[in-house]
Amino acid sequence: MIPGKLSEELTSLHQSVANHSLYRKILTINDLKIMMETHVFAVWDFMSLLKRLQRDITCVELPWKPSPYPKKLVRLINEIVLGEESDLDLKGEAIDHFTLYLKAMDEIGAQSLKLQNFIVDLDFNKISLAQKNFVEFNLNLSAHGKTHEVAAAFFYGREKLIPDMFTSILGDLEKNMDKKDQLLFPNLKYYLERHIEIDGGEHSHAANDCLNILCGNDSIKWHEASVAGIESLKLRSQLWDEVEARLI
């Protein structure tokens, strides 16, 4: 299992990011725009981590062959993909969570062009340092990391973190922002609440099960997984630090 010191560091970083001081400083729609224009990079690169796990654990090749992994694990990954890539929006229509987030940005006038252009050319020189470090880490891990390292970043840096982080963000938005301003972002509120619901329940448990199955009793894999999880949390913290500095 996870070595003691690494486990303590993971717990400490989790609490730090889940309760980052940035959330309390989002007081206006403009503040929210600034946060979302950076956070959208994390919303986008999340899917590369998930798709790497889907590629490794299920079968997406032709001709199809049964996965060598336990069918429980195959089902867990496919269920997460279903929820993330084809959930339902406020109107009950199928939508992926990235597109839902773009709709949330549009409704308050946040700009997504920077991210949209980045997806096309992957020019890291056109984005901020914290954005670059965060996205580069996740894309490199998705392309070149070991499966259990990807699963660790997915669990510690996303599925375990997001429910606590979004609960803090949503709570501070409702406490600090004017009621009339809160009416301007129903899709963002739905996005946050939906992730609190599914990531706090089924997806978080599924991601944890995935990591446990992949690492098993292999101490080397657990060490590598812990390092990947720690780096993921550190880079998320730096991403929020950069946004917070823009609000001061």
Secondary structure, 3 states (H helix, E strand, C coil): CCCHHHHHHHHHHHHHHHCCHHHHHCCCHHHHHHHHHHHHHHHHHHHHHHHHHHHHHCCCCCCCCCCCCCHHHHHHHHHHHHHHHCEECCCCCEECHHHHHHHHHHHHCCCCHHHHHHHHHCCHHHCCHHHHHHHHHHHHHHHHCCHHHHHHHHHHHHHCHHHHHHHHHHHHHHHHCCHHHHCCCHHHHHHHHHHHHHHHHHHHHHHHHHHHHHHCCCHHHHHHHHHHHHHHHHHHHHHHHHHHHHHC
